[in-house]
Amino acid sequence: MSTYETMRHFADSWGLLVLALIFLFVIAFVFRSGSQSQYDHAARIPLDDDTKV
């Protein structure tokens, strides 16, 4: 069995599962409780008036 066939077998069997778990982790991280204030603060950064030169 060549390296290509081995990697293709892994991608066919476990690759989709790994990518789905990563996607669900990212979604859970973004919508976790208590993160709204951090996102609001980050959204206001470009609008802050104090410019430091």
C-alpha positions as a Markdown table, in Angstrom:
| # | Residue | x | y | z |
|---|---|---|---|---|
| 1 | Met | 0.0 | 0.0 | 0.0 |
| 2 | Ser | 1.5 | 3.3 | -1.0 |
| 3 | Thr | 1.6 | 6.5 | 1.0 |
| 4 | Tyr | -1.1 | 8.0 | -1.2 |
| 5 | Glu | -3.5 | 5.1 | -0.6 |
| 6 | Thr | -2.9 | 5.2 | 3.1 |
| 7 | Met | -3.5 | 9.0 | 3.3 |
| 8 | Arg | -6.6 | 8.6 | 1.1 |
| 9 | His | -8.0 | 5.9 | 3.3 |
| 10 | Phe | -7.4 | 8.0 | 6.4 |
| 11 | Ala | -9.1 | 11.0 | 4.8 |
| 12 | Asp | -12.1 | 8.9 | 3.7 |
| 13 | Ser | -12.6 | 7.3 | 7.0 |
| 14 | Trp | -11.5 | 9.8 | 9.7 |
| 15 | Gly | -10.8 | 13.1 | 7.9 |
| 16 | Leu | -14.5 | 14.1 | 7.8 |
| 17 | Leu | -15.0 | 13.3 | 11.4 |
| 18 | Val | -11.9 | 15.3 | 12.5 |
| 19 | Leu | -13.0 | 18.3 | 10.4 |
| 20 | Ala | -16.6 | 18.1 | 11.8 |
| 21 | Leu | -15.3 | 18.1 | 15.4 |
| 22 | Ile | -13.0 | 21.1 | 14.7 |
| 23 | Phe | -16.0 | 22.9 | 13.2 |
| 24 | Leu | -18.2 | 22.2 | 16.2 |
| 25 | Phe | -15.5 | 23.2 | 18.6 |
| 26 | Val | -15.1 | 26.6 | 16.8 |
| 27 | Ile | -18.8 | 27.2 | 16.8 |
| 28 | Ala | -19.0 | 26.3 | 20.5 |
| 29 | Phe | -16.1 | 28.6 | 21.3 |
| 30 | Val | -17.6 | 31.6 | 19.4 |
| 31 | Phe | -21.0 | 31.2 | 21.0 |
| 32 | Arg | -19.9 | 30.4 | 24.6 |
| 33 | Ser | -21.5 | 32.3 | 27.4 |
| 34 | Gly | -19.8 | 35.5 | 28.5 |
| 35 | Ser | -18.0 | 36.2 | 25.3 |
| 36 | Gln | -20.4 | 39.0 | 24.1 |
| 37 | Ser | -18.6 | 41.7 | 26.1 |
| 38 | Gln | -15.3 | 40.7 | 24.5 |
| 39 | Tyr | -16.8 | 40.9 | 21.0 |
| 40 | Asp | -18.4 | 44.2 | 21.8 |
| 41 | His | -15.1 | 45.6 | 23.0 |
| 42 | Ala | -13.3 | 44.3 | 19.9 |
| 43 | Ala | -15.9 | 45.8 | 17.6 |
| 44 | Arg | -15.4 | 49.3 | 19.2 |
| 45 | Ile | -11.6 | 49.4 | 18.9 |
| 46 | Pro | -11.6 | 51.0 | 15.4 |
| 47 | Leu | -14.0 | 53.6 | 16.6 |
| 48 | Asp | -12.0 | 54.7 | 19.6 |
| 49 | Asp | -11.1 | 58.4 | 19.3 |
| 50 | Asp | -7.8 | 58.3 | 21.2 |
| 51 | Thr | -5.0 | 58.1 | 18.6 |
| 52 | Lys | -1.5 | 57.5 | 19.8 |
| 53 | Val | 1.1 | 58.6 | 17.4 |
